[in-house]
Amino acid sequence: MVKIEAIIKPFLLEQVKEALNTIGVTGLTVTEVRGFGRQKGHREIYRGAEYLVEFQPKIKIETVIPQERTEEVVETILKAARTGKIGDGKIFVYPLTQVIRIRTGERGKTAI
């Protein structure tokens, strides 16, 4: 099993969610986050004063899937979240040693 974590632009959340649903990924955790990478933020002017906005709003999507579906899920997120512009985000893939469903005590793939 693997955990896939994707940091994407907020306006692409529905598009990514629908693309994942299309390939049968139904369990997602979504968190509003803020951060920056190479883009390093930008300057804005508010009421005549200029200030630096370092942390950009992003969405973090997390899902746990069987290892054999890793490439399919990663490619689906790439296609749905790519705009070709700086700040598109990142995808992280983590190995999981164990998953346990609290309600039933099921473990492994059946707990996903």
Protein Blocks (a to p, Z undefined) as FASTA:
>chain_A
ZZddddddfklmmmmmmmmmmnopabdcddddddddfknpaaddeehiacddfbacdddd
dddddfklmmmmmmmmmmmmpgoiahibpcdddddfbdcdfknopghjllZZ
